[in-house]
């Protein structure tokens, strides 16, 4: 709900110059409790708002700053994507902090993510993520590069069809041949079948992957999360997102 306040009612932050309220920040994606493979780059979508203008957003892991994104326009609202690759496994606390033009920092907004194996609880064995292998035993991996269409926070009318395109790189040691797809992974379904084929892509090549989506019919902030699948139906590689606002 905090993220919705930034994207729906950001104009409410245009208060008089003497306003001493702290800026606000929210991690829009990934959701609290999401799981990632150790060594996987995690893309964070972060939104902030402040009456004196947002100067930068900081990403912290367990109270340690690991990335900073400056706002080139020092605007009242600022949304950005920050990638971070955790160096250790377990359940880690990730926080975002926004800093305004007066140097005032927001209260942190935090999510807890599981990286690799999580320590066992109540005697249960840990969850182990097995790498997905392709032709010749190569490890299948994929890296998100950038959004080509529909930047995070784009306004889309209720029930409207739109096409989200991501640019990705095949970072596997082998080619992606026939039978590879991009498939719905989590959050809000916006596709009738939840899967679209991708064209064959050589190792280390860049590919643009498009998915036709339909916006929900109710107002709100929505995220749909997708991931690549091999011909055997196994997910691999970075998650990719479409984050939209339905007015």
C-alpha positions as CSV (number, residue, x, y, z in Angstrom):
1,X,0.0,0.0,0.0
2,X,2.9,2.4,0.6
3,X,4.2,1.9,-2.9
4,X,0.7,2.8,-4.2
5,X,0.8,6.0,-2.3
6,X,3.9,7.1,-4.2
7,X,2.6,6.2,-7.6
8,X,-1.0,7.2,-7.1
9,X,-0.9,10.3,-4.9
10,X,2.7,11.6,-5.3
11,X,1.3,15.2,-5.8
12,X,0.2,15.2,-2.2
13,X,3.9,15.5,-1.3
14,X,4.1,19.0,-2.8
15,X,3.9,20.7,0.6
16,X,5.2,24.1,1.7
17,X,9.0,24.5,1.9
18,X,9.0,24.3,5.7
19,X,7.5,20.8,5.7
20,X,9.7,18.7,8.0
21,X,8.2,15.3,7.3
22,X,10.5,12.5,6.5
23,X,10.6,11.1,2.9
24,X,8.9,7.7,2.3
25,X,10.2,4.6,0.5
26,X,9.0,1.2,-0.5
27,X,10.4,-1.9,-2.0
28,X,7.8,-2.8,-4.7
29,X,9.6,-6.0,-5.8
30,X,10.7,-8.6,-4.9
31,X,8.0,-9.6,-2.4
32,X,8.8,-10.5,1.2
33,X,9.8,-14.1,1.6
34,X,11.0,-14.6,-2.1
35,X,13.7,-17.2,-2.6
36,X,16.8,-16.8,-4.8
37,X,19.7,-19.1,-5.7
38,X,23.1,-18.1,-4.2
39,X,24.9,-16.1,-6.8
40,X,21.7,-14.9,-8.5
41,X,21.4,-11.1,-9.1
42,X,18.3,-9.8,-7.4
43,X,16.6,-6.9,-9.1
44,X,14.9,-4.5,-6.5
45,X,12.2,-2.1,-7.7
46,X,12.2,0.8,-5.2
47,X,9.9,3.8,-5.1
48,X,10.3,7.0,-3.0
49,X,8.6,10.3,-2.4
50,X,9.5,13.4,-0.4
51,X,8.3,17.0,-0.2
52,X,11.8,18.4,-0.6
53,X,12.8,16.1,-3.5
54,X,14.5,12.7,-3.4
55,X,18.3,12.9,-3.8
56,X,19.1,9.2,-3.6
57,X,18.0,5.7,-2.6
58,X,20.2,3.3,-0.6
59,X,19.9,-0.5,-0.5
60,X,21.1,-2.2,2.7
61,X,21.7,-5.8,3.7
62,X,21.5,-6.3,7.5
63,X,22.1,-2.6,8.1
64,X,25.1,-2.4,5.7
65,X,24.8,-0.2,2.6
66,X,25.5,-2.3,-0.5
67,X,24.2,0.0,-3.3
68,X,23.2,3.6,-3.9
69,X,21.2,5.1,-6.7
70,X,21.3,8.8,-7.2
71,X,18.2,10.7,-8.6
72,X,19.5,12.8,-11.5
73,X,16.5,15.2,-11.3
74,X,16.0,15.5,-7.5
75,X,12.2,15.1,-8.1
76,X,9.4,14.8,-5.6
77,X,9.1,11.1,-6.6
78,X,11.7,8.7,-7.7
79,X,11.4,5.0,-8.8
80,X,14.5,2.9,-9.7
81,X,15.7,-0.6,-10.1
82,X,18.8,-1.7,-8.2
83,X,20.5,-5.1,-8.7
84,X,22.4,-6.8,-5.9
85,X,24.0,-10.3,-5.7
86,X,24.2,-11.6,-2.1
87,X,27.5,-13.1,-1.1
88,X,26.1,-15.5,1.5
89,X,23.1,-17.7,1.9
90,X,20.3,-17.9,4.5
91,X,17.4,-15.6,5.3
92,X,18.7,-12.0,4.9
93,X,17.0,-8.7,5.7
94,X,17.1,-6.2,2.8
95,X,16.1,-2.6,3.4
96,X,15.7,0.6,1.3
97,X,16.2,4.1,2.6
98,X,15.4,7.4,0.7
99,X,17.3,10.6,1.4
100,X,15.9,14.0,0.5
101,X,17.5,17.3,-0.5
102,X,17.8,18.4,3.1
103,X,19.7,15.2,4.0
104,X,16.8,13.7,5.9
105,X,16.5,9.9,5.6
106,X,13.3,8.0,5.5
107,X,12.4,5.2,7.8
108,X,13.7,1.9,6.3
109,X,11.4,-0.3,4.3
110,X,12.5,-4.0,4.7
111,X,11.8,-7.4,3.2
112,X,13.2,-10.7,4.2
113,X,14.5,-12.9,1.4
114,X,15.8,-16.5,1.4
115,X,19.1,-16.9,-0.4
116,X,20.2,-20.5,-1.2
117,X,19.7,-22.9,1.6
118,X,17.7,-21.7,4.7
119,X,18.7,-23.1,8.1
120,X,16.5,-26.0,9.1
121,X,13.6,-25.2,11.4
122,X,12.1,-27.7,13.9
123,X,14.3,-30.5,12.7
124,X,13.2,-30.2,9.0
125,X,15.9,-30.5,6.3
126,X,17.0,-27.3,4.5
127,X,15.6,-26.5,1.1
128,X,18.3,-27.2,-1.5
129,X,18.2,-25.5,-4.9
130,X,19.7,-27.7,-7.6
131,X,21.2,-26.0,-10.7
132,X,19.3,-26.6,-13.9
133,X,21.5,-28.3,-16.6
134,X,21.2,-28.0,-20.4
135,X,22.8,-29.7,-23.4
136,X,26.1,-31.3,-22.5
137,X,25.6,-30.7,-18.8
138,X,26.0,-26.9,-19.0
139,X,24.4,-24.9,-16.2
140,X,21.5,-22.9,-17.6
141,X,21.5,-19.2,-16.5
142,X,20.1,-16.0,-17.8
143,X,20.7,-12.3,-16.9
144,X,18.2,-9.5,-17.0
145,X,19.6,-6.4,-18.9
146,X,16.9,-3.9,-19.1
147,X,13.2,-3.2,-19.7
148,X,12.5,-2.4,-23.3
149,X,8.8,-1.5,-22.9
150,X,6.5,-0.7,-20.0
151,X,8.9,0.8,-17.4
152,X,8.0,-0.1,-13.8
153,X,5.1,2.0,-12.6
154,X,3.6,2.6,-16.0
155,X,-0.1,3.5,-15.9
156,X,-2.2,1.0,-17.8
157,X,-6.0,1.3,-18.1
158,X,-8.1,-1.5,-16.5
159,X,-8.6,-4.5,-18.8
160,X,-6.2,-3.2,-21.4
161,X,-3.9,-5.5,-23.4
162,X,-0.2,-4.4,-23.4
163,X,3.1,-6.0,-24.3
164,X,6.0,-6.2,-21.9
165,X,9.4,-6.7,-23.4
166,X,12.6,-7.5,-21.5
167,X,16.1,-7.6,-22.9
168,X,18.1,-10.6,-21.5
169,X,21.4,-12.3,-22.1
170,X,22.0,-16.1,-22.4
171,X,24.8,-16.4,-19.8
172,X,24.7,-20.2,-20.1
173,X,27.6,-22.1,-21.5
174,X,25.3,-23.6,-24.2
175,X,22.7,-22.3,-26.6
176,X,19.0,-22.2,-26.0
177,X,17.4,-24.2,-28.8
178,X,13.8,-25.0,-29.5
179,X,11.4,-25.6,-26.7
180,X,12.6,-22.8,-24.3
181,X,9.8,-20.5,-23.0
182,X,9.3,-17.6,-20.6
183,X,6.6,-18.5,-18.0
184,X,4.6,-16.9,-15.3
185,X,6.3,-17.5,-11.9
186,X,4.5,-15.6,-9.2
187,X,2.4,-12.6,-8.1
188,X,-0.4,-11.5,-10.4
189,X,-1.4,-13.6,-13.4
190,X,-2.0,-11.4,-16.5
191,X,-1.7,-13.9,-19.3
192,X,-4.3,-16.5,-20.4
193,X,-1.8,-19.5,-20.6
194,X,1.1,-18.2,-18.5
195,X,3.7,-19.1,-21.1
196,X,5.3,-17.8,-24.3
197,X,8.0,-19.3,-26.5
198,X,11.3,-17.6,-27.0
199,X,13.4,-17.8,-30.1
200,X,16.6,-19.9,-30.1
201,X,19.5,-17.9,-28.6
202,X,23.2,-18.7,-28.8
203,X,25.4,-18.7,-25.6
204,X,26.3,-15.1,-24.6
205,X,23.8,-13.6,-27.1
206,X,21.2,-10.9,-26.2
207,X,17.5,-11.6,-26.9
208,X,14.4,-9.5,-26.5
209,X,11.5,-11.4,-25.0
210,X,8.0,-10.1,-25.3
211,X,4.8,-11.2,-23.5
212,X,1.3,-10.0,-24.2
213,X,-0.5,-9.2,-20.9
214,X,-3.9,-7.9,-19.8
215,X,-4.2,-5.4,-17.0
216,X,-6.4,-6.3,-14.0
217,X,-9.9,-4.7,-13.9
218,X,-9.5,-3.2,-10.4
219,X,-7.4,-0.2,-9.5
220,X,-4.1,-0.8,-7.7
221,X,-0.4,-1.5,-8.1
222,X,0.2,-4.9,-9.7
223,X,3.4,-7.0,-10.2
224,X,3.6,-10.1,-12.5
225,X,6.8,-12.1,-12.2
226,X,8.2,-14.3,-15.0
227,X,11.1,-16.6,-15.5
228,X,12.7,-18.7,-18.2
229,X,11.9,-22.5,-18.6
230,X,13.9,-25.2,-20.3
231,X,12.2,-27.8,-22.6
232,X,11.8,-30.0,-19.5
233,X,9.7,-27.3,-17.7
234,X,12.4,-26.3,-15.2
235,X,12.7,-22.6,-14.2
236,X,16.2,-21.0,-14.4
237,X,17.8,-17.6,-14.6
238,X,16.9,-14.1,-13.2
239,X,13.3,-13.3,-12.5
240,X,11.8,-10.5,-14.5
241,X,8.9,-8.2,-13.6
242,X,6.2,-6.0,-15.0
243,X,5.0,-3.5,-12.4
244,X,2.0,-1.5,-13.5
245,X,-0.5,0.9,-12.0
246,X,-4.2,0.6,-12.8
247,X,-6.0,3.9,-12.1
